[in-house]
Amino acid sequence: MKKSIHLPYVLGFLLLFIFFFLLAAVYREAGVKRLDQTVIDAVTAYQPHELTRAFIVITNSAARTNEFIVLAVFSAFSILWRRSWLEPVILGICLFVIRYGNAFLKGIYERKRPSLHRLVDIGGYSFPSGHAMISIGFFGLLFYLLVRQAKHSWVRHLITAGGCVYIVLVGLSRVYLGVHYPSDVLAGFLAGGSLLLFFVVTYRLMISILKHERNS
């Protein structure tokens, strides 16, 4: 097992973890609030009906019901078609950890959601954004697993590019729809990104262990 293979992921996990807590320590500061408002004003300056409908579809794609549907479809494909259980288990644990981890963090910080420009109804606290954590953590891991399974380089590039665009759009939709501050979304990306790298390392270690057992 080569430690150097996992080192960039471990360092990335630690950096994102640290950046999250740095942001959590200052998100109530006046400077962050001004920056939040500047971004909100820019994102919500133009809100035609068609764009609003598109962002509602995008944000709903990362909702809880759809997450479990995606997990079920991916699990069925992996187990029945590829005869592999590891990927569904890792992805399922990832979803569980992110869901309960986000609820735990929101309970700690208890930040109220924005009250202006609200285009959809939603309850609960705001920091960090659950949709942002899910999009980069759960869906990011899904895209990573799909890239590893793809046989052609153009398919891998397409999945990577599409996944990055999707993650950004989910985060942007939360600000556009008025349910999160930009700092909420950034915090969600930092927390979810750290968990993504954690589960990537876990998955790669499990692959190495299983290969070693088969060869021994």
C-alpha positions as CSV (number, residue, x, y, z in Angstrom):
1,M,0.0,0.0,0.0
2,K,1.6,3.3,-1.1
3,K,1.1,6.0,1.5
4,S,1.9,8.7,-1.1
5,I,-1.3,7.8,-3.0
6,H,-3.5,8.8,-0.1
7,L,-1.4,11.7,1.2
8,P,-3.0,14.5,-1.0
9,Y,-6.5,13.4,0.0
10,V,-5.5,13.4,3.7
11,L,-4.0,16.8,3.5
12,G,-7.0,18.1,1.6
13,F,-9.3,16.7,4.2
14,L,-7.4,18.4,7.0
15,L,-7.2,21.8,5.2
16,L,-10.9,21.8,4.4
17,F,-11.7,20.8,7.9
18,I,-9.6,23.7,9.3
19,F,-11.1,26.2,6.8
20,F,-14.6,25.2,7.8
21,F,-13.9,26.0,11.5
22,L,-12.2,29.2,10.6
23,L,-15.3,30.3,8.7
24,A,-17.5,29.1,11.5
25,A,-15.6,31.4,13.8
26,V,-16.1,34.6,11.7
27,Y,-19.3,34.2,9.8
28,R,-21.1,36.5,12.2
29,E,-18.5,39.3,11.7
30,A,-19.6,42.5,9.9
31,G,-17.1,42.0,7.0
32,V,-18.5,38.5,6.2
33,K,-22.1,39.8,6.4
34,R,-21.3,42.6,4.0
35,L,-19.7,40.1,1.6
36,D,-22.7,37.9,1.9
37,Q,-25.0,40.7,1.1
38,T,-22.9,41.8,-1.9
39,V,-23.1,38.3,-3.4
40,I,-26.8,38.0,-2.6
41,D,-27.5,41.3,-4.4
42,A,-25.5,40.1,-7.4
43,V,-27.1,36.7,-7.6
44,T,-30.7,37.9,-7.1
45,A,-30.5,41.0,-9.3
46,Y,-32.1,39.1,-12.2
47,Q,-34.7,36.5,-11.4
48,P,-36.9,35.7,-14.5
49,H,-39.6,33.0,-14.0
50,E,-37.8,30.5,-16.2
51,L,-34.5,30.8,-14.3
52,T,-36.3,30.5,-11.0
53,R,-38.0,27.3,-12.2
54,A,-34.7,25.9,-13.3
55,F,-33.0,26.6,-10.0
56,I,-35.9,25.0,-8.1
57,V,-35.5,21.8,-10.2
58,I,-31.7,21.9,-9.5
59,T,-32.1,22.4,-5.8
60,N,-34.8,19.7,-5.5
61,S,-32.5,17.2,-7.3
62,A,-30.4,17.3,-4.1
63,A,-33.4,16.9,-1.8
64,R,-33.6,13.9,0.6
65,T,-36.0,11.8,-1.4
66,N,-33.9,12.0,-4.5
67,E,-30.7,11.2,-2.6
68,F,-32.2,7.9,-1.5
69,I,-33.5,7.2,-5.0
70,V,-30.0,7.8,-6.4
71,L,-28.4,5.6,-3.8
72,A,-30.9,2.8,-4.5
73,V,-30.4,2.9,-8.2
74,F,-26.6,3.0,-7.9
75,S,-26.7,0.2,-5.3
76,A,-28.8,-2.0,-7.6
77,F,-26.5,-1.4,-10.5
78,S,-23.3,-2.1,-8.5
79,I,-24.6,-5.2,-6.8
80,L,-26.6,-6.8,-9.6
81,W,-24.5,-5.7,-12.6
82,R,-21.0,-5.3,-11.3
83,R,-21.3,-7.8,-8.4
84,S,-19.7,-5.3,-6.1
85,W,-21.0,-4.3,-2.6
86,L,-18.2,-2.0,-1.5
87,E,-19.3,1.1,-3.5
88,P,-22.9,1.1,-2.3
89,V,-21.9,0.6,1.3
90,I,-19.4,3.4,1.2
91,L,-21.9,5.7,-0.5
92,G,-24.6,4.8,1.9
93,I,-22.5,5.5,4.9
94,C,-21.4,8.8,3.4
95,L,-25.0,9.9,3.0
96,F,-25.8,8.9,6.5
97,V,-22.8,10.8,8.0
98,I,-23.5,13.9,5.9
99,R,-27.2,14.0,6.8
100,Y,-26.7,13.6,10.5
101,G,-23.5,15.6,10.5
102,N,-25.2,18.6,8.9
103,A,-28.1,18.4,11.4
104,F,-25.5,18.3,14.2
105,L,-23.6,21.3,12.9
106,K,-26.8,23.3,12.4
107,G,-27.8,22.6,15.9
108,I,-24.5,24.0,17.2
109,Y,-24.5,27.2,15.2
110,E,-28.3,27.9,15.0
111,R,-28.0,30.6,12.3
112,K,-31.4,31.8,11.1
113,R,-32.0,31.7,7.4
114,P,-32.2,34.9,5.3
115,S,-35.6,36.6,5.5
116,L,-35.4,38.6,2.3
117,H,-35.9,37.4,-1.4
118,R,-37.2,34.0,-0.2
119,L,-38.6,32.2,-3.3
120,V,-39.3,28.8,-1.6
121,D,-40.6,27.9,1.8
122,I,-38.2,26.0,4.1
123,G,-37.6,25.7,7.9
124,G,-34.6,24.9,10.0
125,Y,-31.3,26.6,10.5
126,S,-29.0,27.9,7.8
127,F,-25.3,27.2,8.7
128,P,-23.9,25.2,7.0
129,S,-26.0,24.5,3.9
130,G,-27.2,20.9,3.8
131,H,-27.6,21.0,0.1
132,A,-24.1,22.2,-0.4
133,M,-22.8,19.4,1.9
134,I,-24.8,16.8,0.1
135,S,-23.9,18.0,-3.4
136,I,-20.2,17.9,-2.9
137,G,-20.0,15.1,-0.3
138,F,-22.6,12.5,-1.4
139,F,-22.9,13.4,-5.1
140,G,-19.2,14.2,-5.3
141,L,-18.4,10.7,-4.1
142,L,-21.0,9.2,-6.5
143,F,-19.2,11.1,-9.4
144,Y,-15.9,9.8,-8.1
145,L,-17.1,6.2,-8.1
146,L,-18.6,6.5,-11.6
147,V,-15.3,8.0,-12.9
148,R,-13.4,5.0,-11.5
149,Q,-15.8,2.6,-13.2
150,A,-15.8,4.4,-16.6
151,K,-13.7,2.7,-19.3
152,H,-13.1,5.6,-21.6
153,S,-11.3,8.8,-20.8
154,W,-13.8,11.0,-22.6
155,V,-16.6,9.5,-20.3
156,R,-14.4,10.2,-17.2
157,H,-13.9,13.8,-18.3
158,L,-17.6,14.3,-19.1
159,I,-18.6,12.9,-15.6
160,T,-16.0,15.1,-13.9
161,A,-17.0,18.3,-15.7
162,G,-20.7,17.6,-15.3
163,G,-20.3,16.8,-11.6
164,C,-18.4,20.0,-11.0
165,V,-21.0,22.1,-12.8
166,Y,-23.8,20.3,-10.9
167,I,-22.2,21.0,-7.5
168,V,-21.7,24.7,-8.2
169,L,-25.3,25.0,-9.5
170,V,-26.8,23.4,-6.4
171,G,-24.8,25.8,-4.2
172,L,-25.8,28.8,-6.3
173,S,-29.4,27.8,-6.3
174,R,-29.5,28.0,-2.5
175,V,-28.5,31.7,-2.6
176,Y,-30.6,32.5,-5.6
177,L,-33.7,31.1,-4.0
178,G,-33.0,33.1,-0.8
179,V,-32.7,30.2,1.6
180,H,-29.0,30.5,2.4
181,Y,-26.3,33.1,2.8
182,P,-23.3,32.6,0.6
183,S,-21.2,31.8,3.7
184,D,-23.6,29.0,4.5
185,V,-23.0,27.5,1.1
186,L,-19.2,27.9,1.3
187,A,-19.2,26.3,4.8
188,G,-21.3,23.4,3.3
189,F,-18.8,23.0,0.6
190,L,-15.9,23.0,3.0
191,A,-17.5,20.5,5.4
192,G,-18.9,18.3,2.6
193,G,-15.6,18.4,0.7
194,S,-13.7,17.3,3.8
195,L,-16.1,14.3,4.2
196,L,-15.8,13.6,0.4
197,L,-12.0,13.3,0.8
198,F,-12.4,11.2,3.9
199,F,-14.6,8.7,2.2
200,V,-12.4,8.6,-0.9
201,V,-9.4,7.7,1.3
202,T,-11.6,5.1,3.1
203,Y,-12.7,3.6,-0.2
204,R,-9.1,3.4,-1.6
205,L,-7.9,1.8,1.6
206,M,-10.7,-0.8,1.4
207,I,-9.8,-1.5,-2.2
208,S,-6.1,-2.0,-1.2
209,I,-7.1,-4.3,1.7
210,L,-9.4,-6.4,-0.5
211,K,-6.8,-6.8,-3.2
212,H,-4.2,-7.8,-0.6
213,E,-6.5,-10.4,0.8
214,R,-7.3,-11.9,-2.6
215,N,-3.6,-12.1,-3.5
216,S,-2.5,-13.6,-0.2
